[in-house]
């Protein structure tokens, strides 16, 4: 699976324009993150409808955490890669 690095950029809050309702949550979160950059790390994932598979979603989550700590989630990444060989539409386990 190819990773798109643009999905990890926090959108810049725009103070001069009105926010469309569907983008309101992302704008609020981006402003909160920008205001709170005081000694803690944050990560961001911009998801789209086509990211609605287990493999795609968790690949981006793992990669986002690895931007902060490179080897975190290595075991989870290995399990994900092993499980993605089975299918991309159903989870490897049931709850």
Phi and psi restraints in degrees (range 20) as a CNS / XPLOR table:
assign (resid 1 and name C) (resid 2 and name N)
       (resid 2 and name CA) (resid 2 and name C) 1.0 -83.5 20.0 2
assign (resid 2 and name N) (resid 2 and name CA)
       (resid 2 and name C) (resid 3 and name N) 1.0 132.2 20.0 2
assign (resid 2 and name C) (resid 3 and name N)
       (resid 3 and name CA) (resid 3 and name C) 1.0 -93.3 20.0 2
assign (resid 3 and name N) (resid 3 and name CA)
       (resid 3 and name C) (resid 4 and name N) 1.0 131.5 20.0 2
assign (resid 3 and name C) (resid 4 and name N)
       (resid 4 and name CA) (resid 4 and name C) 1.0 -97.4 20.0 2
assign (resid 4 and name N) (resid 4 and name CA)
       (resid 4 and name C) (resid 5 and name N) 1.0 111.9 20.0 2
assign (resid 4 and name C) (resid 5 and name N)
       (resid 5 and name CA) (resid 5 and name C) 1.0 -65.1 20.0 2
assign (resid 5 and name N) (resid 5 and name CA)
       (resid 5 and name C) (resid 6 and name N) 1.0 -23.5 20.0 2
assign (resid 5 and name C) (resid 6 and name N)
       (resid 6 and name CA) (resid 6 and name C) 1.0 -64.1 20.0 2
assign (resid 6 and name N) (resid 6 and name CA)
       (resid 6 and name C) (resid 7 and name N) 1.0 -19.5 20.0 2
assign (resid 6 and name C) (resid 7 and name N)
       (resid 7 and name CA) (resid 7 and name C) 1.0 -72.4 20.0 2
assign (resid 7 and name N) (resid 7 and name CA)
       (resid 7 and name C) (resid 8 and name N) 1.0 -9.4 20.0 2
assign (resid 7 and name C) (resid 8 and name N)
       (resid 8 and name CA) (resid 8 and name C) 1.0 -102.4 20.0 2
assign (resid 8 and name N) (resid 8 and name CA)
       (resid 8 and name C) (resid 9 and name N) 1.0 6.1 20.0 2
assign (resid 8 and name C) (resid 9 and name N)
       (resid 9 and name CA) (resid 9 and name C) 1.0 -92.0 20.0 2
assign (resid 9 and name N) (resid 9 and name CA)
       (resid 9 and name C) (resid 10 and name N) 1.0 126.2 20.0 2
assign (resid 9 and name C) (resid 10 and name N)
       (resid 10 and name CA) (resid 10 and name C) 1.0 -71.7 20.0 2
assign (resid 10 and name N) (resid 10 and name CA)
       (resid 10 and name C) (resid 11 and name N) 1.0 127.7 20.0 2
assign (resid 10 and name C) (resid 11 and name N)
       (resid 11 and name CA) (resid 11 and name C) 1.0 -63.9 20.0 2
assign (resid 11 and name N) (resid 11 and name CA)
       (resid 11 and name C) (resid 12 and name N) 1.0 140.0 20.0 2
assign (resid 11 and name C) (resid 12 and name N)
       (resid 12 and name CA) (resid 12 and name C) 1.0 -74.0 20.0 2
assign (resid 12 and name N) (resid 12 and name CA)
       (resid 12 and name C) (resid 13 and name N) 1.0 127.5 20.0 2
assign (resid 12 and name C) (resid 13 and name N)
       (resid 13 and name CA) (resid 13 and name C) 1.0 -67.1 20.0 2
assign (resid 13 and name N) (resid 13 and name CA)
       (resid 13 and name C) (resid 14 and name N) 1.0 134.6 20.0 2
assign (resid 13 and name C) (resid 14 and name N)
       (resid 14 and name CA) (resid 14 and name C) 1.0 -107.5 20.0 2
assign (resid 14 and name N) (resid 14 and name CA)
       (resid 14 and name C) (resid 15 and name N) 1.0 109.9 20.0 2
assign (resid 14 and name C) (resid 15 and name N)
       (resid 15 and name CA) (resid 15 and name C) 1.0 -77.0 20.0 2
assign (resid 15 and name N) (resid 15 and name CA)
       (resid 15 and name C) (resid 16 and name N) 1.0 -18.4 20.0 2
assign (resid 15 and name C) (resid 16 and name N)
       (resid 16 and name CA) (resid 16 and name C) 1.0 -94.2 20.0 2
assign (resid 16 and name N) (resid 16 and name CA)
       (resid 16 and name C) (resid 17 and name N) 1.0 -9.2 20.0 2
assign (resid 16 and name C) (resid 17 and name N)
       (resid 17 and name CA) (resid 17 and name C) 1.0 -123.2 20.0 2
assign (resid 17 and name N) (resid 17 and name CA)
       (resid 17 and name C) (resid 18 and name N) 1.0 160.0 20.0 2
assign (resid 17 and name C) (resid 18 and name N)
       (resid 18 and name CA) (resid 18 and name C) 1.0 -76.8 20.0 2
assign (resid 18 and name N) (resid 18 and name CA)
       (resid 18 and name C) (resid 19 and name N) 1.0 151.4 20.0 2
assign (resid 18 and name C) (resid 19 and name N)
       (resid 19 and name CA) (resid 19 and name C) 1.0 -98.9 20.0 2
assign (resid 19 and name N) (resid 19 and name CA)
       (resid 19 and name C) (resid 20 and name N) 1.0 130.1 20.0 2
assign (resid 19 and name C) (resid 20 and name N)
       (resid 20 and name CA) (resid 20 and name C) 1.0 -66.7 20.0 2
assign (resid 20 and name N) (resid 20 and name CA)
       (resid 20 and name C) (resid 21 and name N) 1.0 147.5 20.0 2
assign (resid 20 and name C) (resid 21 and name N)
       (resid 21 and name CA) (resid 21 and name C) 1.0 -56.5 20.0 2
assign (resid 21 and name N) (resid 21 and name CA)
       (resid 21 and name C) (resid 22 and name N) 1.0 -41.3 20.0 2
assign (resid 21 and name C) (resid 22 and name N)
       (resid 22 and name CA) (resid 22 and name C) 1.0 -70.7 20.0 2
assign (resid 22 and name N) (resid 22 and name CA)
       (resid 22 and name C) (resid 23 and name N) 1.0 -17.0 20.0 2
assign (resid 22 and name C) (resid 23 and name N)
       (resid 23 and name CA) (resid 23 and name C) 1.0 -101.1 20.0 2
assign (resid 23 and name N) (resid 23 and name CA)
       (resid 23 and name C) (resid 24 and name N) 1.0 2.0 20.0 2
assign (resid 23 and name C) (resid 24 and name N)
       (resid 24 and name CA) (resid 24 and name C) 1.0 -61.5 20.0 2
assign (resid 24 and name N) (resid 24 and name CA)
       (resid 24 and name C) (resid 25 and name N) 1.0 -46.4 20.0 2
assign (resid 24 and name C) (resid 25 and name N)
       (resid 25 and name CA) (resid 25 and name C) 1.0 -61.6 20.0 2
assign (resid 25 and name N) (resid 25 and name CA)
       (resid 25 and name C) (resid 26 and name N) 1.0 -44.9 20.0 2
assign (resid 25 and name C) (resid 26 and name N)
       (resid 26 and name CA) (resid 26 and name C) 1.0 -62.1 20.0 2
assign (resid 26 and name N) (resid 26 and name CA)
       (resid 26 and name C) (resid 27 and name N) 1.0 -39.8 20.0 2
assign (resid 26 and name C) (resid 27 and name N)
       (resid 27 and name CA) (resid 27 and name C) 1.0 -66.0 20.0 2
assign (resid 27 and name N) (resid 27 and name CA)
       (resid 27 and name C) (resid 28 and name N) 1.0 -44.2 20.0 2
assign (resid 27 and name C) (resid 28 and name N)
       (resid 28 and name CA) (resid 28 and name C) 1.0 -61.4 20.0 2
assign (resid 28 and name N) (resid 28 and name CA)
       (resid 28 and name C) (resid 29 and name N) 1.0 -46.1 20.0 2
assign (resid 28 and name C) (resid 29 and name N)
       (resid 29 and name CA) (resid 29 and name C) 1.0 -63.6 20.0 2
assign (resid 29 and name N) (resid 29 and name CA)
       (resid 29 and name C) (resid 30 and name N) 1.0 -42.0 20.0 2
assign (resid 29 and name C) (resid 30 and name N)
       (resid 30 and name CA) (resid 30 and name C) 1.0 -62.4 20.0 2
assign (resid 30 and name N) (resid 30 and name CA)
       (resid 30 and name C) (resid 31 and name N) 1.0 -41.4 20.0 2
assign (resid 30 and name C) (resid 31 and name N)
       (resid 31 and name CA) (resid 31 and name C) 1.0 -66.9 20.0 2
assign (resid 31 and name N) (resid 31 and name CA)
       (resid 31 and name C) (resid 32 and name N) 1.0 -40.2 20.0 2
assign (resid 31 and name C) (resid 32 and name N)
       (resid 32 and name CA) (resid 32 and name C) 1.0 -63.5 20.0 2
assign (resid 32 and name N) (resid 32 and name CA)
       (resid 32 and name C) (resid 33 and name N) 1.0 -44.4 20.0 2
assign (resid 32 and name C) (resid 33 and name N)
       (resid 33 and name CA) (resid 33 and name C) 1.0 -64.0 20.0 2
assign (resid 33 and name N) (resid 33 and name CA)
       (resid 33 and name C) (resid 34 and name N) 1.0 -45.0 20.0 2
assign (resid 33 and name C) (resid 34 and name N)
       (resid 34 and name CA) (resid 34 and name C) 1.0 -62.7 20.0 2
assign (resid 34 and name N) (resid 34 and name CA)
       (resid 34 and name C) (resid 35 and name N) 1.0 -41.1 20.0 2
assign (resid 34 and name C) (resid 35 and name N)
       (resid 35 and name CA) (resid 35 and name C) 1.0 -70.3 20.0 2
assign (resid 35 and name N) (resid 35 and name CA)
       (resid 35 and name C) (resid 36 and name N) 1.0 -27.2 20.0 2
assign (resid 35 and name C) (resid 36 and name N)
       (resid 36 and name CA) (resid 36 and name C) 1.0 -99.2 20.0 2
assign (resid 36 and name N) (resid 36 and name CA)
       (resid 36 and name C) (resid 37 and name N) 1.0 11.4 20.0 2
assign (resid 36 and name C) (resid 37 and name N)
       (resid 37 and name CA) (resid 37 and name C) 1.0 -71.3 20.0 2
assign (resid 37 and name N) (resid 37 and name CA)
       (resid 37 and name C) (resid 38 and name N) 1.0 77.8 20.0 2
assign (resid 37 and name C) (resid 38 and name N)
       (resid 38 and name CA) (resid 38 and name C) 1.0 -134.6 20.0 2
assign (resid 38 and name N) (resid 38 and name CA)
       (resid 38 and name C) (resid 39 and name N) 1.0 61.8 20.0 2
assign (resid 38 and name C) (resid 39 and name N)
       (resid 39 and name CA) (resid 39 and name C) 1.0 100.1 20.0 2
assign (resid 39 and name N) (resid 39 and name CA)
       (resid 39 and name C) (resid 40 and name N) 1.0 3.8 20.0 2
assign (resid 39 and name C) (resid 40 and name N)
       (resid 40 and name CA) (resid 40 and name C) 1.0 -126.2 20.0 2
assign (resid 40 and name N) (resid 40 and name CA)
       (resid 40 and name C) (resid 41 and name N) 1.0 151.4 20.0 2
assign (resid 40 and name C) (resid 41 and name N)
       (resid 41 and name CA) (resid 41 and name C) 1.0 -91.0 20.0 2
assign (resid 41 and name N) (resid 41 and name CA)
       (resid 41 and name C) (resid 42 and name N) 1.0 145.9 20.0 2
assign (resid 41 and name C) (resid 42 and name N)
       (resid 42 and name CA) (resid 42 and name C) 1.0 -130.2 20.0 2
assign (resid 42 and name N) (resid 42 and name CA)
       (resid 42 and name C) (resid 43 and name N) 1.0 160.3 20.0 2
assign (resid 42 and name C) (resid 43 and name N)
       (resid 43 and name CA) (resid 43 and name C) 1.0 -138.4 20.0 2
assign (resid 43 and name N) (resid 43 and name CA)
       (resid 43 and name C) (resid 44 and name N) 1.0 163.2 20.0 2
assign (resid 43 and name C) (resid 44 and name N)
       (resid 44 and name CA) (resid 44 and name C) 1.0 -144.4 20.0 2
assign (resid 44 and name N) (resid 44 and name CA)
       (resid 44 and name C) (resid 45 and name N) 1.0 143.9 20.0 2
assign (resid 44 and name C) (resid 45 and name N)
       (resid 45 and name CA) (resid 45 and name C) 1.0 -133.8 20.0 2
assign (resid 45 and name N) (resid 45 and name CA)
       (resid 45 and name C) (resid 46 and name N) 1.0 126.2 20.0 2
assign (resid 45 and name C) (resid 46 and name N)
       (resid 46 and name CA) (resid 46 and name C) 1.0 -98.2 20.0 2
assign (resid 46 and name N) (resid 46 and name CA)
       (resid 46 and name C) (resid 47 and name N) 1.0 112.3 20.0 2
assign (resid 46 and name C) (resid 47 and name N)
       (resid 47 and name CA) (resid 47 and name C) 1.0 -102.0 20.0 2
assign (resid 47 and name N) (resid 47 and name CA)
       (resid 47 and name C) (resid 48 and name N) 1.0 149.2 20.0 2
assign (resid 47 and name C) (resid 48 and name N)
       (resid 48 and name CA) (resid 48 and name C) 1.0 -123.9 20.0 2
assign (resid 48 and name N) (resid 48 and name CA)
       (resid 48 and name C) (resid 49 and name N) 1.0 171.2 20.0 2
assign (resid 48 and name C) (resid 49 and name N)
       (resid 49 and name CA) (resid 49 and name C) 1.0 -56.9 20.0 2
assign (resid 49 and name N) (resid 49 and name CA)
       (resid 49 and name C) (resid 50 and name N) 1.0 -36.8 20.0 2
assign (resid 49 and name C) (resid 50 and name N)
       (resid 50 and name CA) (resid 50 and name C) 1.0 -72.5 20.0 2
assign (resid 50 and name N) (resid 50 and name CA)
       (resid 50 and name C) (resid 51 and name N) 1.0 -8.9 20.0 2
assign (resid 50 and name C) (resid 51 and name N)
       (resid 51 and name CA) (resid 51 and name C) 1.0 -87.6 20.0 2
assign (resid 51 and name N) (resid 51 and name CA)
       (resid 51 and name C) (resid 52 and name N) 1.0 15.3 20.0 2
assign (resid 51 and name C) (resid 52 and name N)
       (resid 52 and name CA) (resid 52 and name C) 1.0 -87.7 20.0 2
assign (resid 52 and name N) (resid 52 and name CA)
       (resid 52 and name C) (resid 53 and name N) 1.0 51.4 20.0 2
assign (resid 52 and name C) (resid 53 and name N)
       (resid 53 and name CA) (resid 53 and name C) 1.0 -131.7 20.0 2
assign (resid 53 and name N) (resid 53 and name CA)
       (resid 53 and name C) (resid 54 and name N) 1.0 154.5 20.0 2
assign (resid 53 and name C) (resid 54 and name N)
       (resid 54 and name CA) (resid 54 and name C) 1.0 -57.2 20.0 2
assign (resid 54 and name N) (resid 54 and name CA)
       (resid 54 and name C) (resid 55 and name N) 1.0 -47.2 20.0 2
assign (resid 54 and name C) (resid 55 and name N)
       (resid 55 and name CA) (resid 55 and name C) 1.0 -62.9 20.0 2
assign (resid 55 and name N) (resid 55 and name CA)
       (resid 55 and name C) (resid 56 and name N) 1.0 -48.6 20.0 2
assign (resid 55 and name C) (resid 56 and name N)
       (resid 56 and name CA) (resid 56 and name C) 1.0 -62.5 20.0 2
assign (resid 56 and name N) (resid 56 and name CA)
       (resid 56 and name C) (resid 57 and name N) 1.0 -51.3 20.0 2
assign (resid 56 and name C) (resid 57 and name N)
       (resid 57 and name CA) (resid 57 and name C) 1.0 -58.3 20.0 2
assign (resid 57 and name N) (resid 57 and name CA)
       (resid 57 and name C) (resid 58 and name N) 1.0 -53.5 20.0 2
assign (resid 57 and name C) (resid 58 and name N)
       (resid 58 and name CA) (resid 58 and name C) 1.0 -71.0 20.0 2
assign (resid 58 and name N) (resid 58 and name CA)
       (resid 58 and name C) (resid 59 and name N) 1.0 -27.8 20.0 2
assign (resid 58 and name C) (resid 59 and name N)
       (resid 59 and name CA) (resid 59 and name C) 1.0 -62.4 20.0 2
assign (resid 59 and name N) (resid 59 and name CA)
       (resid 59 and name C) (resid 60 and name N) 1.0 -44.0 20.0 2
assign (resid 59 and name C) (resid 60 and name N)
       (resid 60 and name CA) (resid 60 and name C) 1.0 -68.9 20.0 2
assign (resid 60 and name N) (resid 60 and name CA)
       (resid 60 and name C) (resid 61 and name N) 1.0 -38.3 20.0 2
assign (resid 60 and name C) (resid 61 and name N)
       (resid 61 and name CA) (resid 61 and name C) 1.0 -61.5 20.0 2
assign (resid 61 and name N) (resid 61 and name CA)
       (resid 61 and name C) (resid 62 and name N) 1.0 -47.7 20.0 2
assign (resid 61 and name C) (resid 62 and name N)
       (resid 62 and name CA) (resid 62 and name C) 1.0 -61.7 20.0 2
assign (resid 62 and name N) (resid 62 and name CA)
       (resid 62 and name C) (resid 63 and name N) 1.0 -45.8 20.0 2
assign (resid 62 and name C) (resid 63 and name N)
       (resid 63 and name CA) (resid 63 and name C) 1.0 -63.3 20.0 2
assign (resid 63 and name N) (resid 63 and name CA)
       (resid 63 and name C) (resid 64 and name N) 1.0 -36.1 20.0 2
assign (resid 63 and name C) (resid 64 and name N)
       (resid 64 and name CA) (resid 64 and name C) 1.0 -62.8 20.0 2
assign (resid 64 and name N) (resid 64 and name CA)
       (resid 64 and name C) (resid 65 and name N) 1.0 -45.8 20.0 2
assign (resid 64 and name C) (resid 65 and name N)
       (resid 65 and name CA) (resid 65 and name C) 1.0 -64.5 20.0 2
assign (resid 65 and name N) (resid 65 and name CA)
       (resid 65 and name C) (resid 66 and name N) 1.0 -34.7 20.0 2
assign (resid 65 and name C) (resid 66 and name N)
       (resid 66 and name CA) (resid 66 and name C) 1.0 -71.5 20.0 2
assign (resid 66 and name N) (resid 66 and name CA)
       (resid 66 and name C) (resid 67 and name N) 1.0 -17.0 20.0 2
assign (resid 66 and name C) (resid 67 and name N)
       (resid 67 and name CA) (resid 67 and name C) 1.0 -69.3 20.0 2
assign (resid 67 and name N) (resid 67 and name CA)
       (resid 67 and name C) (resid 68 and name N) 1.0 -26.5 20.0 2
assign (resid 67 and name C) (resid 68 and name N)
       (resid 68 and name CA) (resid 68 and name C) 1.0 -89.2 20.0 2
assign (resid 68 and name N) (resid 68 and name CA)
       (resid 68 and name C) (resid 69 and name N) 1.0 -46.5 20.0 2
assign (resid 68 and name C) (resid 69 and name N)
       (resid 69 and name CA) (resid 69 and name C) 1.0 -133.6 20.0 2
assign (resid 69 and name N) (resid 69 and name CA)
       (resid 69 and name C) (resid 70 and name N) 1.0 104.1 20.0 2
assign (resid 69 and name C) (resid 70 and name N)
       (resid 70 and name CA) (resid 70 and name C) 1.0 -52.7 20.0 2
assign (resid 70 and name N) (resid 70 and name CA)
       (resid 70 and name C) (resid 71 and name N) 1.0 -35.1 20.0 2
assign (resid 70 and name C) (resid 71 and name N)
       (resid 71 and name CA) (resid 71 and name C) 1.0 -104.4 20.0 2
assign (resid 71 and name N) (resid 71 and name CA)
       (resid 71 and name C) (resid 72 and name N) 1.0 5.2 20.0 2
assign (resid 71 and name C) (resid 72 and name N)
       (resid 72 and name CA) (resid 72 and name C) 1.0 -67.5 20.0 2
assign (resid 72 and name N) (resid 72 and name CA)
       (resid 72 and name C) (resid 73 and name N) 1.0 144.4 20.0 2
assign (resid 72 and name C) (resid 73 and name N)
       (resid 73 and name CA) (resid 73 and name C) 1.0 71.5 20.0 2
assign (resid 73 and name N) (resid 73 and name CA)
       (resid 73 and name C) (resid 74 and name N) 1.0 15.3 20.0 2
assign (resid 73 and name C) (resid 74 and name N)
       (resid 74 and name CA) (resid 74 and name C) 1.0 -59.0 20.0 2
assign (resid 74 and name N) (resid 74 and name CA)
       (resid 74 and name C) (resid 75 and name N) 1.0 -41.3 20.0 2
assign (resid 74 and name C) (resid 75 and name N)
       (resid 75 and name CA) (resid 75 and name C) 1.0 -66.5 20.0 2
assign (resid 75 and name N) (resid 75 and name CA)
       (resid 75 and name C) (resid 76 and name N) 1.0 -42.5 20.0 2
assign (resid 75 and name C) (resid 76 and name N)
       (resid 76 and name CA) (resid 76 and name C) 1.0 -63.5 20.0 2
assign (resid 76 and name N) (resid 76 and name CA)
       (resid 76 and name C) (resid 77 and name N) 1.0 -39.1 20.0 2
assign (resid 76 and name C) (resid 77 and name N)
       (resid 77 and name CA) (resid 77 and name C) 1.0 -61.6 20.0 2
assign (resid 77 and name N) (resid 77 and name CA)
       (resid 77 and name C) (resid 78 and name N) 1.0 -42.6 20.0 2
assign (resid 77 and name C) (resid 78 and name N)
       (resid 78 and name CA) (resid 78 and name C) 1.0 -63.1 20.0 2
assign (resid 78 and name N) (resid 78 and name CA)
       (resid 78 and name C) (resid 79 and name N) 1.0 -42.7 20.0 2
assign (resid 78 and name C) (resid 79 and name N)
       (resid 79 and name CA) (resid 79 and name C) 1.0 -64.3 20.0 2
assign (resid 79 and name N) (resid 79 and name CA)
       (resid 79 and name C) (resid 80 and name N) 1.0 -40.0 20.0 2
assign (resid 79 and name C) (resid 80 and name N)
       (resid 80 and name CA) (resid 80 and name C) 1.0 -63.3 20.0 2
assign (resid 80 and name N) (resid 80 and name CA)
       (resid 80 and name C) (resid 81 and name N) 1.0 -45.2 20.0 2
assign (resid 80 and name C) (resid 81 and name N)
       (resid 81 and name CA) (resid 81 and name C) 1.0 -63.9 20.0 2
assign (resid 81 and name N) (resid 81 and name CA)
       (resid 81 and name C) (resid 82 and name N) 1.0 -38.5 20.0 2
assign (resid 81 and name C) (resid 82 and name N)
       (resid 82 and name CA) (resid 82 and name C) 1.0 -68.7 20.0 2
assign (resid 82 and name N) (resid 82 and name CA)
       (resid 82 and name C) (resid 83 and name N) 1.0 -41.4 20.0 2
assign (resid 82 and name C) (resid 83 and name N)
       (resid 83 and name CA) (resid 83 and name C) 1.0 -72.6 20.0 2
assign (resid 83 and name N) (resid 83 and name CA)
       (resid 83 and name C) (resid 84 and name N) 1.0 -27.5 20.0 2
assign (resid 83 and name C) (resid 84 and name N)
       (resid 84 and name CA) (resid 84 and name C) 1.0 -70.9 20.0 2
assign (resid 84 and name N) (resid 84 and name CA)
       (resid 84 and name C) (resid 85 and name N) 1.0 -14.4 20.0 2
assign (resid 84 and name C) (resid 85 and name N)
       (resid 85 and name CA) (resid 85 and name C) 1.0 -72.3 20.0 2
assign (resid 85 and name N) (resid 85 and name CA)
       (resid 85 and name C) (resid 86 and name N) 1.0 -22.0 20.0 2
assign (resid 85 and name C) (resid 86 and name N)
       (resid 86 and name CA) (resid 86 and name C) 1.0 -76.8 20.0 2
assign (resid 86 and name N) (resid 86 and name CA)
       (resid 86 and name C) (resid 87 and name N) 1.0 -59.5 20.0 2
assign (resid 86 and name C) (resid 87 and name N)
       (resid 87 and name CA) (resid 87 and name C) 1.0 -162.9 20.0 2
assign (resid 87 and name N) (resid 87 and name CA)
       (resid 87 and name C) (resid 88 and name N) 1.0 157.2 20.0 2
assign (resid 87 and name C) (resid 88 and name N)
       (resid 88 and name CA) (resid 88 and name C) 1.0 -107.1 20.0 2
assign (resid 88 and name N) (resid 88 and name CA)
       (resid 88 and name C) (resid 89 and name N) 1.0 -0.8 20.0 2
assign (resid 88 and name C) (resid 89 and name N)
       (resid 89 and name CA) (resid 89 and name C) 1.0 -110.5 20.0 2
assign (resid 89 and name N) (resid 89 and name CA)
       (resid 89 and name C) (resid 90 and name N) 1.0 -15.6 20.0 2
assign (resid 89 and name C) (resid 90 and name N)
       (resid 90 and name CA) (resid 90 and name C) 1.0 -126.0 20.0 2
assign (resid 90 and name N) (resid 90 and name CA)
       (resid 90 and name C) (resid 91 and name N) 1.0 148.3 20.0 2
assign (resid 90 and name C) (resid 91 and name N)
       (resid 91 and name CA) (resid 91 and name C) 1.0 -68.9 20.0 2
assign (resid 91 and name N) (resid 91 and name CA)
       (resid 91 and name C) (resid 92 and name N) 1.0 155.4 20.0 2
assign (resid 91 and name C) (resid 92 and name N)
       (resid 92 and name CA) (resid 92 and name C) 1.0 -74.2 20.0 2
assign (resid 92 and name N) (resid 92 and name CA)
       (resid 92 and name C) (resid 93 and name N) 1.0 -2.5 20.0 2
assign (resid 92 and name C) (resid 93 and name N)
       (resid 93 and name CA) (resid 93 and name C) 1.0 -150.7 20.0 2
assign (resid 93 and name N) (resid 93 and name CA)
       (resid 93 and name C) (resid 94 and name N) 1.0 168.2 20.0 2
assign (resid 93 and name C) (resid 94 and name N)
       (resid 94 and name CA) (resid 94 and name C) 1.0 -117.9 20.0 2
assign (resid 94 and name N) (resid 94 and name CA)
       (resid 94 and name C) (resid 95 and name N) 1.0 151.4 20.0 2
